[in-house]
Amino acid sequence: QLQLVESGGGLVRPGGSLRLSCTASGFRLTYYAIDWFRQAPGKEREKVSCVSSSGGSTDYSASVKGRFTISRDNDKNTVYLQMNNLKPEDTAVYYCAAEDTDRPCSRRRMVRDDEYNYWGQGTQVTVSS
């Protein structure tokens, strides 16, 4: 089955860290750019980070820049989102999505949902004391 699977979510105190993983099953992530999104209850979905297929280009939303780091390990078929100094406002379901493209993140800021080839099911991140 071709799918993306997120993992690594959980409950963490403010100031803590989590590392999310986005692993491809049934296909190779090598040629795919990966975006991380999040959606909190009652709020619009927000794109928080991007990594290009080569790994040479990354991008972050203003709300997470300086605290989150995206990386990829193509040998492990996985993209990571390291989240540090977490805040209660980071609480959301986090999703990853894959687009078959070699464009850098700077040229992928307005990707339509139907342009993504795969979506994960999401993992819950809760930041609370």
C-alpha positions in Angstrom: 0.0 0.0 0.0 1.3 3.4 -1.0 1.1 5.8 1.9 2.8 8.3 4.2 2.8 7.6 7.9 3.5 10.2 10.5 4.7 9.3 14.0 6.3 11.0 17.0 3.5 13.1 18.3 2.5 13.2 21.9 2.1 15.3 25.0 4.9 17.6 25.9 5.3 20.5 28.4 6.0 24.1 27.1 9.6 24.5 26.2 10.0 20.8 25.4 10.9 19.1 22.2 9.5 16.4 19.9 10.6 14.9 16.6 8.0 14.0 14.1 8.7 11.4 11.4 7.0 11.1 8.0 7.8 7.7 6.5 6.9 6.5 3.0 5.5 3.0 2.6 5.4 1.4 -0.8 7.4 4.1 -2.7 10.6 6.0 -2.5 10.6 9.6 -1.2 13.7 10.4 -3.2 11.9 12.4 -5.9 9.3 14.1 -3.6 9.3 17.4 -1.9 7.7 17.1 1.5 5.6 19.7 3.3 4.5 19.6 6.9 1.1 21.1 7.8 -0.7 21.5 11.1 -4.3 22.1 12.0 -5.7 23.1 15.3 -9.4 22.7 16.3 -11.3 25.6 14.8 -8.4 27.0 12.9 -7.3 26.9 9.3 -4.6 24.4 8.2 -1.2 26.0 8.2 1.9 25.0 6.2 4.8 25.0 8.6 7.7 23.6 6.7 9.0 22.4 3.4 12.0 20.4 2.2 12.8 19.9 -1.4 13.4 16.5 -2.9 17.2 17.1 -2.9 17.1 18.4 0.7 19.0 21.5 -0.5 16.0 23.8 0.0 14.0 24.3 3.2 11.4 26.8 4.3 9.5 27.6 7.4 6.5 29.6 8.4 7.1 32.7 10.6 5.4 31.0 13.5 8.0 28.2 13.7 11.1 29.6 12.2 14.1 29.3 14.5 12.4 26.6 16.6 11.6 23.8 14.0 14.0 22.1 11.7 13.1 19.9 8.8 15.4 17.3 7.4 15.3 14.1 5.3 17.1 10.8 5.3 16.4 9.2 1.9 18.1 6.0 2.9 15.5 5.6 5.7 12.7 6.9 3.4 11.8 9.4 6.1 11.5 13.2 6.6 11.8 14.6 10.1 10.4 17.7 11.8 12.5 18.5 14.9 10.4 20.8 17.1 12.1 22.6 19.9 10.9 25.2 22.5 7.3 24.1 21.9 4.5 26.4 22.9 0.9 25.8 23.7 0.0 27.4 20.4 1.9 24.6 18.6 -0.9 22.2 19.7 -2.4 20.7 16.5 -2.6 17.6 14.3 0.5 17.6 12.2 0.4 16.2 8.6 3.0 15.5 6.0 2.3 15.6 2.2 4.5 14.6 -0.7 4.6 16.3 -4.2 6.6 14.7 -7.0 8.7 17.7 -8.0 12.3 19.0 -7.9 11.3 22.6 -7.4 12.8 24.4 -4.5 10.6 25.4 -1.5 10.7 29.0 -2.7 8.7 28.0 -5.8 6.3 25.8 -3.9 4.5 28.2 -1.6 1.1 28.0 -3.3 0.7 24.3 -3.9 -2.9 23.1 -4.4 -4.1 20.1 -2.4 -4.6 18.2 -5.7 -1.0 18.7 -6.6 0.1 16.5 -3.8 0.6 12.8 -4.6 0.3 11.5 -1.0 -1.0 12.7 2.4 -0.4 11.2 5.8 -3.1 10.6 8.3 -1.7 13.0 10.9 -0.2 12.8 14.4 -1.4 14.8 17.4 0.9 17.2 19.2 -0.3 18.6 22.5 1.8 21.2 24.3 0.4 21.7 27.8 1.6 22.0 31.4 
